Amino acid sequence: MTLHNNLNEIVRRLASTNAVVLFSTSGDCMCTVAKRLLLGLGVAPVTIELDHHVAGPDIQAAVFQLAGGRQQPIPAVFVGGKFLGGIETLLACHINGTLVPLHKDAGALWL
């Protein structure tokens, strides 16, 4: 099994075993917006700071592949084991009122 396949499996397993996972970079303003929005809702995502990992670019490539190659999704949010999207999707779900129910269904919120 190659490193890339291993990272795909690690990302997939991480997303499927945690209610909410956020792949982020520490200095990016949109990543900060995503973190603050989730924390403000009471969601404590497992956060992977890609710029703090030697394999960060490879992890990002694995996230991109698991996201279906639709976009370069950093920040990338997985909810309930499924790729939700990047910052645009996260904000759209928040605005249209579907974000909280998604988190409740995933077990990230109990209220």
N, CA, C and O atoms as a Tinker XYZ file with bonds, in Angstrom:
   444  protein
     1  N      0.854000   -1.175000    0.000000    73     2
     2  CA     0.000000    0.000000    0.000000    64     1     3
     3  C      0.900000    1.239000    0.000000    63     2     4     5
     4  O      1.856000    1.307000    0.773000    81     3
     5  N      0.605000    2.208000   -0.852000    73     3     6
     6  CA     1.430000    3.406000   -0.958000    64     5     7
     7  C      1.081000    4.399000    0.140000    63     6     8     9
     8  O      0.056000    4.280000    0.811000    81     7
     9  N      1.961000    5.381000    0.305000    73     7    10
    10  CA     1.722000    6.436000    1.300000    64     9    11
    11  C      0.408000    7.144000    1.022000    63    10    12    13
    12  O     -0.357000    7.433000    1.942000    81    11
    13  N      0.146000    7.424000   -0.260000    73    11    14
    14  CA    -1.086000    8.134000   -0.616000    64    13    15
    15  C     -2.320000    7.316000   -0.237000    63    14    16    17
    16  O     -3.283000    7.862000    0.301000    81    15
    17  N     -2.296000    6.015000   -0.514000    73    15    18
    18  CA    -3.420000    5.154000   -0.140000    64    17    19
    19  C     -3.572000    5.079000    1.373000    63    18    20    21
    20  O     -4.689000    5.076000    1.889000    81    19
    21  N     -2.443000    5.018000    2.089000    73    19    22
    22  CA    -2.492000    5.018000    3.552000    64    21    23
    23  C     -3.120000    6.297000    4.075000    63    22    24    25
    24  O     -3.949000    6.253000    4.984000    81    23
    25  N     -2.734000    7.442000    3.508000    73    23    26
    26  CA    -3.288000    8.720000    3.959000    64    25    27
    27  C     -4.769000    8.816000    3.635000    63    26    28    29
    28  O     -5.544000    9.341000    4.434000    81    27
    29  N     -5.172000    8.315000    2.471000    73    27    30
    30  CA    -6.601000    8.291000    2.152000    64    29    31
    31  C     -7.366000    7.505000    3.203000    63    30    32    33
    32  O     -8.422000    7.938000    3.664000    81    31
    33  N     -6.838000    6.358000    3.578000    73    31    34
    34  CA    -7.502000    5.518000    4.579000    64    33    35
    35  C     -7.510000    6.201000    5.947000    63    34    36    37
    36  O     -8.504000    6.131000    6.669000    81    35
    37  N     -6.416000    6.853000    6.302000    73    35    38
    38  CA    -6.345000    7.561000    7.588000    64    37    39
    39  C     -7.370000    8.690000    7.625000    63    38    40    41
    40  O     -8.082000    8.847000    8.618000    81    39
    41  N     -7.452000    9.475000    6.557000    73    39    42
    42  CA    -8.423000   10.575000    6.500000    64    41    43
    43  C     -9.834000   10.020000    6.548000    63    42    44    45
    44  O    -10.679000   10.543000    7.274000    81    43
    45  N    -10.098000    8.979000    5.794000    73    43    46
    46  CA   -11.426000    8.363000    5.772000    64    45    47
    47  C    -11.804000    7.847000    7.169000    63    46    48    49
    48  O    -12.924000    8.063000    7.632000    81    47
    49  N    -10.877000    7.177000    7.824000    73    47    50
    50  CA   -11.134000    6.631000    9.160000    64    49    51
    51  C    -11.338000    7.755000   10.175000    63    50    52    53
    52  O    -12.229000    7.675000   11.021000    81    51
    53  N    -10.523000    8.792000   10.093000    73    51    54
    54  CA   -10.651000    9.939000   10.990000    64    53    55
    55  C    -12.026000   10.578000   10.846000    63    54    56    57
    56  O    -12.679000   10.901000   11.839000    81    55
    57  N    -12.458000   10.756000    9.606000    73    55    58
    58  CA   -13.767000   11.365000    9.356000    64    57    59
    59  C    -14.912000   10.481000    9.815000    63    58    60    61
    60  O    -15.928000   10.985000   10.295000    81    59
    61  N    -14.764000    9.177000    9.676000    73    59    62
    62  CA   -15.866000    8.281000   10.016000    64    61    63
    63  C    -15.960000    7.969000   11.504000    63    62    64    65
    64  O    -17.002000    7.504000   11.967000    81    63
    65  N    -14.897000    8.215000   12.262000    73    63    66
    66  CA   -14.918000    7.894000   13.691000    64    65    67
    67  C    -15.077000    9.120000   14.582000    63    66    68    69
    68  O    -15.046000    9.005000   15.807000    81    67
    69  N    -15.247000   10.290000   13.978000    73    67    70
    70  CA   -15.460000   11.521000   14.732000    64    69    71
    71  C    -16.657000   12.254000   14.151000    63    70    72    73
    72  O    -16.869000   12.243000   12.938000    81    71
    73  N    -17.434000   12.887000   15.010000    73    71    74
    74  CA   -18.639000   13.575000   14.546000    64    73    75
    75  C    -18.308000   14.683000   13.558000    63    74    76    77
    76  O    -18.964000   14.812000   12.524000    81    75
    77  N    -17.290000   15.486000   13.871000    73    75    78
    78  CA   -16.899000   16.595000   12.998000    64    77    79
    79  C    -15.380000   16.664000   12.951000    63    78    80    81
    80  O    -14.706000   16.650000   13.981000    81    79
    81  N    -14.857000   16.737000   11.730000    73    79    82
    82  CA   -13.417000   16.870000   11.520000    64    81    83
    83  C    -13.194000   18.068000   10.615000    63    82    84    85
    84  O    -13.862000   18.228000    9.594000    81    83
    85  N    -12.248000   18.901000   11.004000    73    83    86
    86  CA   -11.899000   20.092000   10.237000    64    85    87
    87  C    -10.433000   20.016000    9.845000    63    86    88    89
    88  O     -9.556000   19.953000   10.706000    81    87
    89  N    -10.170000   20.024000    8.559000    73    87    90
    90  CA    -8.800000   20.114000    8.054000    64    89    91
    91  C     -8.555000   21.580000    7.763000    63    90    92    93
    92  O     -9.318000   22.220000    7.039000    81    91
    93  N     -7.479000   22.107000    8.337000    73    91    94
    94  CA    -7.271000   23.542000    8.380000    64    93    95
    95  C     -5.791000   23.872000    8.238000    63    94    96    97
    96  O     -4.935000   22.989000    8.297000    81    95
    97  N     -5.504000   25.148000    8.051000    73    95    98
    98  CA    -4.146000   25.660000    8.201000    64    97    99
    99  C     -4.214000   26.798000    9.215000    63    98   100   101
   100  O     -5.180000   27.561000    9.243000    81    99
   101  N     -3.200000   26.904000   10.029000    73    99   102
   102  CA    -3.262000   27.801000   11.186000    64   101   103
   103  C     -3.293000   29.280000   10.833000    63   102   104   105
   104  O     -3.828000   30.071000   11.610000    81   103
   105  N     -2.748000   29.680000    9.707000    73   103   106
   106  CA    -2.686000   31.103000    9.399000    64   105   107
   107  C     -3.734000   31.599000    8.432000    63   106   108   109
   108  O     -3.730000   32.778000    8.077000    81   107
   109  N     -4.630000   30.737000    7.996000    73   107   110
   110  CA    -5.613000   31.107000    6.983000    64   109   111
   111  C     -6.853000   31.710000    7.628000    63   110   112   113
   112  O     -7.418000   31.137000    8.559000    81   111
   113  N     -7.274000   32.871000    7.127000    73   111   114
   114  CA    -8.416000   33.551000    7.743000    64   113   115
   115  C     -9.717000   32.780000    7.571000    63   114   116   117
   116  O    -10.558000   32.796000    8.470000    81   115
   117  N     -9.905000   32.107000    6.444000    73   115   118
   118  CA   -11.135000   31.335000    6.244000    64   117   119
   119  C    -11.176000   30.113000    7.159000    63   118   120   121
   120  O    -12.248000   29.688000    7.590000    81   119
   121  N    -10.017000   29.560000    7.449000    73   119   122
   122  CA    -9.955000   28.456000    8.413000    64   121   123
   123  C    -10.330000   28.951000    9.803000    63   122   124   125
   124  O    -11.014000   28.255000   10.553000    81   123
   125  N     -9.882000   30.146000   10.139000    73   123   126
   126  CA   -10.233000   30.747000   11.430000    64   125   127
   127  C    -11.735000   30.973000   11.511000    63   126   128   129
   128  O    -12.339000   30.725000   12.555000    81   127
   129  N    -12.347000   31.439000   10.431000    73   127   130
   130  CA   -13.798000   31.636000   10.393000    64   129   131
   131  C    -14.514000   30.307000   10.634000    63   130   132   133
   132  O    -15.463000   30.242000   11.415000    81   131
   133  N    -14.059000   29.255000    9.965000    73   131   134
   134  CA   -14.684000   27.935000   10.131000    64   133   135
   135  C    -14.574000   27.464000   11.577000    63   134   136   137
   136  O    -15.553000   26.993000   12.155000    81   135
   137  N    -13.382000   27.590000   12.160000    73   135   138
   138  CA   -13.181000   27.153000   13.548000    64   137   139
   139  C    -14.087000   27.932000   14.494000    63   138   140   141
   140  O    -14.741000   27.347000   15.357000    81   139
   141  N    -14.125000   29.250000   14.330000    73   139   142
   142  CA   -14.937000   30.075000   15.237000    64   141   143
   143  C    -16.424000   29.805000   15.087000    63   142   144   145
   144  O    -17.161000   29.802000   16.073000    81   143
   145  N    -16.866000   29.580000   13.862000    73   143   146
   146  CA   -18.280000   29.267000   13.655000    64   145   147
   147  C    -18.643000   27.965000   14.356000    63   146   148   149
   148  O    -19.632000   27.901000   15.087000    81   147
   149  N    -17.845000   26.934000   14.133000    73   147   150
   150  CA   -18.136000   25.643000   14.752000    64   149   151
   151  C    -18.080000   25.726000   16.273000    63   150   152   153
   152  O    -18.976000   25.231000   16.957000    81   151
   153  N    -17.041000   26.345000   16.796000    73   151   154
   154  CA   -16.928000   26.479000   18.251000    64   153   155
   155  C    -18.051000   27.334000   18.819000    63   154   156   157
   156  O    -18.547000   27.058000   19.912000    81   155
   157  N    -18.458000   28.374000   18.084000    73   155   158
   158  CA   -19.564000   29.230000   18.525000    64   157   159
   159  C    -20.886000   28.490000   18.604000    63   158   160   161
   160  O    -21.752000   28.844000   19.405000    81   159
   161  N    -21.048000   27.471000   17.784000    73   159   162
   162  CA   -22.260000   26.644000   17.827000    64   161   163
   163  C    -22.202000   25.599000   18.932000    63   162   164   165
   164  O    -23.201000   24.944000   19.229000    81   163
   165  N    -21.026000   25.443000   19.541000    73   163   166
   166  CA   -20.860000   24.431000   20.572000    64   165   167
   167  C    -20.295000   23.129000   20.049000    63   166   168   169
   168  O    -20.293000   22.119000   20.754000    81   167
   169  N    -19.816000   23.145000   18.815000    73   167   170
   170  CA   -19.225000   21.960000   18.203000    64   169   171
   171  C    -17.720000   22.019000   18.426000    63   170   172   173
   172  O    -17.089000   23.041000   18.158000    81   171
   173  N    -17.154000   20.940000   18.911000    73   171   174
   174  CA   -15.704000   20.858000   19.118000    64   173   175
   175  C    -15.130000   19.885000   18.085000    63   174   176   177
   176  O    -14.993000   18.694000   18.364000    81   175
   177  N    -14.794000   20.391000   16.893000    73   175   178
   178  CA   -14.307000   19.478000   15.862000    64   177   179
   179  C    -12.909000   18.961000   16.164000    63   178   180   181
   180  O    -12.116000   19.634000   16.822000    81   179
   181  N    -12.619000   17.777000   15.684000    73   179   182
   182  CA   -11.235000   17.322000   15.650000    64   181   183
   183  C    -10.594000   18.163000   14.549000    63   182   184   185
   184  O    -11.026000   18.120000   13.397000    81   183
   185  N     -9.578000   18.916000   14.901000    73   183   186
   186  CA    -8.959000   19.836000   13.949000    64   185   187
   187  C     -7.559000   19.372000   13.612000    63   186   188   189
   188  O     -6.728000   19.154000   14.494000    81   187
   189  N     -7.311000   19.224000   12.323000    73   187   190
   190  CA    -6.001000   18.835000   11.827000    64   189   191
   191  C     -5.401000   20.054000   11.133000    63   190   192   193
   192  O     -5.868000   20.479000   10.076000    81   191
   193  N     -4.364000   20.602000   11.744000    73   191   194
   194  CA    -3.671000   21.761000   11.163000    64   193   195
   195  C     -2.620000   21.232000   10.185000    63   194   196   197
   196  O     -1.568000   20.742000   10.595000    81   195
   197  N     -2.912000   21.333000    8.915000    73   195   198
   198  CA    -2.055000   20.748000    7.885000    64   197   199
   199  C     -0.648000   21.329000    7.883000    63   198   200   201
   200  O      0.311000   20.629000    7.557000    81   199
   201  N     -0.516000   22.600000    8.243000    73   199   202
   202  CA     0.807000   23.223000    8.243000    64   201   203
   203  C      1.645000   22.808000    9.452000    63   202   204   205
   204  O      2.799000   23.223000    9.569000    81   203
   205  N      1.094000   22.011000   10.336000    73   203   206
   206  CA     1.837000   21.495000   11.485000    64   205   207
   207  C      2.301000   20.059000   11.274000    63   206   208   209
   208  O      2.902000   19.462000   12.166000    81   207
   209  N      2.026000   19.505000   10.098000    73   207   210
   210  CA     2.389000   18.121000    9.792000    64   209   211
   211  C      3.355000   18.075000    8.620000    63   210   212   213
   212  O      3.183000   18.785000    7.629000    81   211
   213  N      4.361000   17.241000    8.743000    73   211   214
   214  CA     5.304000   17.048000    7.640000    64   213   215
   215  C      4.561000   16.556000    6.398000    63   214   216   217
   216  O      4.894000   16.942000    5.278000    81   215
   217  N      3.570000   15.715000    6.597000    73   215   218
   218  CA     2.797000   15.163000    5.479000    64   217   219
   219  C      1.601000   16.040000    5.116000    63   218   220   221
   220  O      0.698000   15.583000    4.414000    81   219
   221  N      1.578000   17.278000    5.575000    73   219   222
   222  CA     0.452000   18.183000    5.324000    64   221   223
   223  C      0.002000   18.247000    3.876000    63   222   224   225
   224  O     -1.189000   18.092000    3.607000    81   223
   225  N      0.919000   18.471000    2.922000    73   223   226
   226  CA     0.494000   18.504000    1.517000    64   225   227
   227  C     -0.096000   17.182000    1.028000    63   226   228   229
   228  O     -1.028000   17.174000    0.224000    81   227
   229  N      0.441000   16.080000    1.508000    73   227   230
   230  CA    -0.091000   14.767000    1.124000    64   229   231
   231  C     -1.466000   14.533000    1.751000    63   230   232   233
   232  O     -2.352000   13.960000    1.117000    81   231
   233  N     -1.641000   14.975000    2.990000    73   231   234
   234  CA    -2.950000   14.868000    3.645000    64   233   235
   235  C     -3.961000   15.722000    2.889000    63   234   236   237
   236  O     -5.097000   15.304000    2.668000    81   235
   237  N     -3.537000   16.929000    2.493000    73   235   238
   238  CA    -4.426000   17.812000    1.736000    64   237   239
   239  C     -4.834000   17.160000    0.414000    63   238   240   241
   240  O     -5.990000   17.264000    0.006000    81   239
   241  N     -3.906000   16.498000   -0.247000    73   239   242
   242  CA    -4.232000   15.794000   -1.494000    64   241   243
   243  C     -5.235000   14.671000   -1.239000    63   242   244   245
   244  O     -6.132000   14.448000   -2.053000    81   243
   245  N     -5.093000   13.964000   -0.121000    73   243   246
   246  CA    -6.036000   12.901000    0.226000    64   245   247
   247  C     -7.422000   13.485000    0.496000    63   246   248   249
   248  O     -8.428000   12.916000    0.073000    81   247
   249  N     -7.477000   14.620000    1.198000    73   247   250
   250  CA    -8.757000   15.284000    1.463000    64   249   251
   251  C     -9.404000   15.698000    0.147000    63   250   252   253
   252  O    -10.606000   15.515000   -0.046000    81   251
   253  N     -8.601000   16.257000   -0.760000    73   251   254
   254  CA    -9.104000   16.679000   -2.065000    64   253   255
   255  C     -9.704000   15.495000   -2.816000    63   254   256   257
   256  O    -10.774000   15.614000   -3.413000    81   255
   257  N     -9.026000   14.365000   -2.789000    73   255   258
   258  CA    -9.526000   13.176000   -3.478000    64   257   259
   259  C    -10.819000   12.681000   -2.835000    63   258   260   261
   260  O    -11.761000   12.320000   -3.541000    81   259
   261  N    -10.875000   12.661000   -1.496000    73   259   262
   262  CA   -12.084000   12.207000   -0.810000    64   261   263
   263  C    -13.242000   13.177000   -0.989000    63   262   264   265
   264  O    -14.406000   12.797000   -0.863000    81   263
   265  N    -12.918000   14.434000   -1.283000    73   263   266
   266  CA   -13.952000   15.437000   -1.543000    64   265   267
   267  C    -14.485000   15.314000   -2.964000    63   266   268   269
   268  O    -15.339000   16.097000   -3.380000    81   267
   269  N    -13.992000   14.353000   -3.695000    73   267   270
   270  CA   -14.466000   14.147000   -5.051000    64   269   271
   271  C    -13.779000   15.036000   -6.066000    63   270   272   273
   272  O    -14.221000   15.125000   -7.211000    81   271
   273  N    -12.701000   15.696000   -5.663000    73   271   274
   274  CA   -11.972000   16.554000   -6.580000    64   273   275
   275  C    -12.738000   17.781000   -7.028000    63   274   276   277
   276  O    -12.363000   18.434000   -8.002000    81   275
   277  N    -13.819000   18.095000   -6.314000    73   275   278
   278  CA   -14.666000   19.224000   -6.707000    64   277   279
   279  C    -13.992000   20.561000   -6.494000    63   278   280   281
   280  O    -14.207000   21.497000   -7.263000    81   279
   281  N    -13.191000   20.657000   -5.472000    73   279   282
   282  CA   -12.572000   21.927000   -5.109000    64   281   283
   283  C    -11.342000   21.644000   -4.274000    63   282   284   285
   284  O    -11.130000   20.513000   -3.838000    81   283
   285  N    -10.552000   22.639000   -4.054000    73   283   286
   286  CA    -9.426000   22.509000   -3.133000    64   285   287
   287  C     -9.964000   22.936000   -1.767000    63   286   288   289
   288  O     -9.923000   24.119000   -1.431000    81   287
   289  N    -10.463000   21.992000   -0.981000    73   287   290
   290  CA   -11.308000   22.321000    0.167000    64   289   291
   291  C    -10.555000   22.577000    1.475000    63   290   292   293
   292  O    -10.653000   21.775000    2.404000    81   291
   293  N     -9.825000   23.654000    1.560000    73   291   294
   294  CA    -9.226000   23.987000    2.845000    64   293   295
   295  C     -9.720000   25.373000    3.218000    63   294   296   297
   296  O     -9.415000   26.343000    2.525000    81   295
   297  N    -10.465000   25.479000    4.281000    73   295   298
   298  CA   -10.804000   24.444000    5.241000    64   297   299
   299  C    -11.733000   23.395000    4.631000    63   298   300   301
   300  O    -12.543000   23.685000    3.751000    81   299
   301  N    -11.588000   22.182000    5.124000    73   299   302
   302  CA   -12.447000   21.077000    4.695000    64   301   303
   303  C    -13.152000   20.531000    5.921000    63   302   304   305
   304  O    -12.521000   20.226000    6.933000    81   303
   305  N    -14.468000   20.411000    5.819000    73   303   306
   306  CA   -15.272000   19.977000    6.954000    64   305   307
   307  C    -15.951000   18.651000    6.611000    63   306   308   309
   308  O    -16.623000   18.520000    5.588000    81   307
   309  N    -15.757000   17.681000    7.490000    73   307   310
   310  CA   -16.445000   16.404000    7.403000    64   309   311
   311  C    -17.402000   16.328000    8.590000    63   310   312   313
   312  O    -17.007000   16.580000    9.728000    81   311
   313  N    -18.644000   15.983000    8.325000    73   311   314
   314  CA   -19.663000   15.849000    9.374000    64   313   315
   315  C    -20.297000   14.470000    9.241000    63   314   316   317
   316  O    -20.792000   14.099000    8.176000    81   315
   317  N    -20.273000   13.730000   10.319000    73   315   318
   318  CA   -20.864000   12.398000   10.308000    64   317   319
   319  C    -20.221000   11.464000    9.296000    63   318   320   321
   320  O    -20.889000   10.601000    8.727000    81   319
   321  N    -18.933000   11.635000    9.074000    73   319   322
   322  CA   -18.204000   10.764000    8.166000    64   321   323
   323  C    -18.276000   11.152000    6.704000    63   322   324   325
   324  O    -17.662000   10.499000    5.861000    81   323
   325  N    -19.014000   12.206000    6.389000    73   323   326
   326  CA   -19.177000   12.640000    5.004000    64   325   327
   327  C    -18.583000   14.027000    4.807000    63   326   328   329
   328  O    -18.622000   14.875000    5.699000    81   327
   329  N    -18.036000   14.234000    3.628000    73   327   330
   330  CA   -17.492000   15.547000    3.302000    64   329   331
   331  C    -18.633000   16.533000    3.144000    63   330   332   333
   332  O    -19.490000   16.367000    2.277000    81   331
   333  N    -18.645000   17.578000    3.998000    73   331   334
   334  CA   -19.645000   18.628000    3.897000    64   333   335
   335  C    -19.227000   19.639000    2.844000    63   334   336   337
   336  O    -20.009000   19.986000    1.959000    81   335
   337  N    -17.983000   20.112000    2.947000    73   335   338
   338  CA   -17.502000   21.099000    1.990000    64   337   339
   339  C    -16.480000   22.012000    2.620000    63   338   340   341
   340  O    -15.952000   21.750000    3.701000    81   339
   341  N    -16.219000   23.091000    1.913000    73   339   342
   342  CA   -15.299000   24.111000    2.386000    64   341   343
   343  C    -16.050000   25.221000    3.085000    63   342   344   345
   344  O    -17.173000   25.032000    3.550000    81   343
   345  N    -15.425000   26.373000    3.154000    73   343   346
   346  CA   -16.005000   27.496000    3.897000    64   345   347
   347  C    -17.327000   27.963000    3.295000    63   346   348   349
   348  O    -18.243000   28.332000    4.029000    81   347
   349  N    -17.437000   27.949000    1.958000    73   347   350
   350  CA   -18.678000   28.414000    1.335000    64   349   351
   351  C    -19.862000   27.539000    1.726000    63   350   352   353
   352  O    -20.936000   28.044000    2.055000    81   351
   353  N    -19.663000   26.246000    1.690000    73   351   354
   354  CA   -20.736000   25.318000    2.056000    64   353   355
   355  C    -21.056000   25.419000    3.536000    63   354   356   357
   356  O    -22.224000   25.400000    3.923000    81   355
   357  N    -20.032000   25.526000    4.362000    73   355   358
   358  CA   -20.238000   25.653000    5.806000    64   357   359
   359  C    -21.077000   26.891000    6.117000    63   358   360   361
   360  O    -22.035000   26.818000    6.887000    81   359
   361  N    -20.719000   28.017000    5.524000    73   359   362
   362  CA   -21.470000   29.256000    5.763000    64   361   363
   363  C    -22.881000   29.177000    5.190000    63   362   364   365
   364  O    -23.829000   29.648000    5.818000    81   363
   365  N    -23.029000   28.590000    4.011000    73   363   366
   366  CA   -24.356000   28.450000    3.408000    64   365   367
   367  C    -25.262000   27.601000    4.286000    63   366   368   369
   368  O    -26.429000   27.937000    4.483000    81   367
   369  N    -24.736000   26.505000    4.813000    73   367   370
   370  CA   -25.526000   25.655000    5.708000    64   369   371
   371  C    -25.907000   26.384000    6.986000    63   370   372   373
   372  O    -27.005000   26.203000    7.512000    81   371
   373  N    -24.999000   27.205000    7.479000    73   371   374
   374  CA   -25.295000   27.991000    8.672000    64   373   375
   375  C    -26.418000   28.998000    8.378000    63   374   376   377
   376  O    -27.357000   29.136000    9.162000    81   375
   377  N    -26.312000   29.686000    7.262000    73   375   378
   378  CA   -27.291000   30.714000    6.904000    64   377   379
   379  C    -28.658000   30.101000    6.614000    63   378   380   381
   380  O    -29.681000   30.657000    7.015000    81   379
   381  N    -28.688000   28.955000    5.917000    73   379   382
   382  CA   -29.993000   28.389000    5.569000    64   381   383
   383  C    -30.583000   27.507000    6.676000    63   382   384   385
   384  O    -31.669000   26.950000    6.513000    81   383
   385  N    -29.871000   27.381000    7.799000    73   383   386
   386  CA   -30.416000   26.683000    8.956000    64   385   387
   387  C    -30.222000   25.179000    8.975000    63   386   388   389
   388  O    -30.806000   24.502000    9.821000    81   387
   389  N    -29.422000   24.633000    8.071000    73   387   390
   390  CA   -29.234000   23.185000    8.040000    64   389   391
   391  C    -28.004000   22.711000    8.806000    63   390   392   393
   392  O    -27.834000   21.509000    9.011000    81   391
   393  N    -27.143000   23.636000    9.233000    73   391   394
   394  CA   -25.891000   23.236000    9.884000    64   393   395
   395  C    -26.128000   22.604000   11.253000    63   394   396   397
   396  O    -25.556000   21.555000   11.550000    81   395
   397  N    -26.946000   23.211000   12.075000    73   395   398
   398  CA   -27.207000   22.670000   13.412000    64   397   399
   399  C    -27.851000   21.282000   13.331000    63   398   400   401
   400  O    -27.407000   20.376000   14.035000    81   399
   401  N    -28.886000   21.079000   12.496000    73   399   402
   402  CA   -29.436000   19.726000   12.385000    64   401   403
   403  C    -28.415000   18.692000   11.900000    63   402   404   405
   404  O    -28.438000   17.547000   12.352000    81   403
   405  N    -27.520000   19.079000   10.987000    73   403   406
   406  CA   -26.466000   18.157000   10.546000    64   405   407
   407  C    -25.587000   17.731000   11.716000    63   406   408   409
   408  O    -25.242000   16.558000   11.854000    81   407
   409  N    -25.234000   18.692000   12.550000    73   407   410
   410  CA   -24.390000   18.387000   13.701000    64   409   411
   411  C    -25.135000   17.559000   14.741000    63   410   412   413
   412  O    -24.544000   16.690000   15.384000    81   411
   413  N    -26.415000   17.820000   14.909000    73   411   414
   414  CA   -27.212000   17.001000   15.823000    64   413   415
   415  C    -27.277000   15.562000   15.341000    63   414   416   417
   416  O    -27.101000   14.629000   16.126000    81   415
   417  N    -27.531000   15.382000   14.048000    73   415   418
   418  CA   -27.606000   14.027000   13.480000    64   417   419
   419  C    -26.292000   13.289000   13.601000    63   418   420   421
   420  O    -26.279000   12.067000   13.748000    81   419
   421  N    -25.172000   14.020000   13.539000    73   419   422
   422  CA   -23.847000   13.406000   13.632000    64   421   423
   423  C    -23.423000   13.147000   15.075000    63   422   424   425
   424  O    -22.419000   12.478000   15.319000    81   423
   425  N    -24.186000   13.675000   16.027000    73   423   426
   426  CA   -23.837000   13.496000   17.433000    64   425   427
   427  C    -22.874000   14.537000   17.965000    63   426   428   429
   428  O    -22.294000   14.356000   19.036000    81   427
   429  N    -22.694000   15.629000   17.229000    73   427   430
   430  CA   -21.791000   16.685000   17.671000    64   429   431
   431  C    -22.492000   17.709000   18.565000    63   430   432   433
   432  O    -21.834000   18.454000   19.292000    81   431
   433  N    -23.799000   17.744000   18.512000    73   431   434
   434  CA   -24.604000   18.630000   19.363000    64   433   435
   435  C    -25.725000   17.816000   19.967000    63   434   436   437
   436  O    -26.265000   16.916000   19.324000    81   435
   437  N    -26.074000   18.126000   21.190000    73   435   438
   438  CA   -27.132000   17.397000   21.870000    64   437   439
   439  C    -28.333000   18.273000   22.181000    63   438   440   441
   440  O    -29.369000   17.761000   22.605000    81   439
   441  N    -28.223000   19.552000   21.987000    73   439   442
   442  CA   -29.326000   20.461000   22.313000    64   441   443
   443  C    -30.268000   20.660000   21.171000    63   442   444
   444  O    -31.245000   21.398000   21.297000    81   443
